[in-house]
Structures are given as structure tokens and as C-alpha cells.
Amino acid sequence: MQTQLPEPFKSCFEKLCLKLKEEQSEPCAALFRRLLNEAMEGMPLQRADKEAFLQFIPETGYMDGRMQLLSILRSRDLLEDTIERLERENAEKCRLALGLGAMSGMLLVLILW
């Protein structure tokens, strides 16, 4: 599976696989959270976005499969809502930049004329 992932997630899963093969005292969920958090360090994400992404990783293994699936689906819904909000903001900012660029060009033409 990790061969199909883009970086930095590919190296994150490779590290996770190697760490899980070693004897360790750190729980799998905590290890996965730590490695994934390290992989996302270089990404231009806000802290809230990182936490929303890491939220579906349970700290303890108290949930059964159905509850874990519901938790993952809830996290996915939160991420999709964030994506929609950011896409709307991006469209608004693009329109604003286009309008400012056109008006700046017209002002430049008037000044140079």
C-alpha cells in the first residue's frame, strides 16, 4: 500500500512499518499519530487542519470496528466540510485578485496616458 502513496505519507508508512516490526513500548496509535504529525510538519497546514486530520486516530483501542468506522466517517465529513469552505474562500480571493488586477491595469493606463 505505501508504494502507491505520495510523499511524505509514503515515508511515514514505511517508518511505521519498520517501527512496528521492532520491539517497542509505544502503542501503535500513538506511534502512528507521532509519525504522521512529523510527516505533516513541512506541509502548509494550520494546526486546526492537522488536528482534524489526526482526530480519527484513536488514542486507545477501546472502540470496536463499527465505532472506529463511524469515527473515521465523522472525520472524513469534517475534512470534506473544511475542503468546501476553503474552496469557496479560494474562489472569492481569486475574484478579488482578478478585479484588483484589472483596476490596477486601468489606473496604470490612465496615469501613463
N, C-alpha and C positions, 0 to 999 in steps of 0.2 A: 504494500500500500504506500509506503513512504517514497517509493520511486516515482509515483505519479504526482506528488505534491510539489508546489513551487517553494523556493527558498523564502523565508527562513524556516518554514514549517518542516521541510524535508529533514534538515539537520536536527531540528528539535526532536522529531520522532526517532531518528537514528540514535541520538543521545539517550532518549528514553528507553529504547530497546536495549542498549548496552548497559545502562544503569540497572534495569530490571533483571538482567542476567547475573549481575553482581550481587553479593550478599549485602544487604543494607538494612538500616533501621527506619528509614524514612518511608511513610506509607505511599502507595502508588499515586493516589490522588494529589497529595502534597507535592510529590516529585514532578508530576505532570504539570501542575499549576506553576511551580517554580520555573521549570524549563520553558514552558510556553510564555510565561511572563518575560523571561530573558530573551526569547526569540522576538518578542514584540517590542523590545526596547528601542530598536532603530526605526520603528515604524512611526509615521506622523499621526499617532492616535492620542486622543485625550485620555486622561485617567479614567473617566466615566465609561468611555468606549471600551477600554481594556477590561474593566471590571464587568461590564455587560457580557463581554465575550467569555471571560473566565467564570462567570456565575454558574454555568451549568455543570461545572466540575464539583461534585460533592466532596466535602472535607472528610466525611466518614462514610463507611459502607452500610449505613443503616437502612437505605431505601431498597425496595425490591425493584425488579426490572420495569414494572409498569410505572412506578413513581419516578424512576430515573428517566424513562421515556417522556413522561409528562413534563419533567423539569427541563429536558433538552428542547422539547417543543415550545415551552414557555420562553426559554432563552432565545430560540430562533425567532419567535414572534416579536420579542423586544428588539432584536437586531434588525429585523425587517422594518419595524416602525422607525428606527433610527436611520436606516438607509433611505426610506421615503422622505423623511424630514430633511436630511442632508441634500437629497436630490432637488427638492423644492427650493431650498436655500441657494443651491448652486445655480439653478435656473434664474432666480431673481438677481443674483450677483452678476451673472453673465449679461442679463438685460441692462442692468445698471452700467456695467463696464462698456457695453456697446453704445449706450446713449451718451455717456461721458466722452467716449472717443469721438463720436460724430460731432458733438457740440464743440469739443476742443479743436477738431479739424476746421469747423466753420469759423471759430474765433480766430484761428491762425490765418485763414484765408482773408478775413476782414482786416486783420492787423497788417498783413503783407500787401494788401491791395491799396 
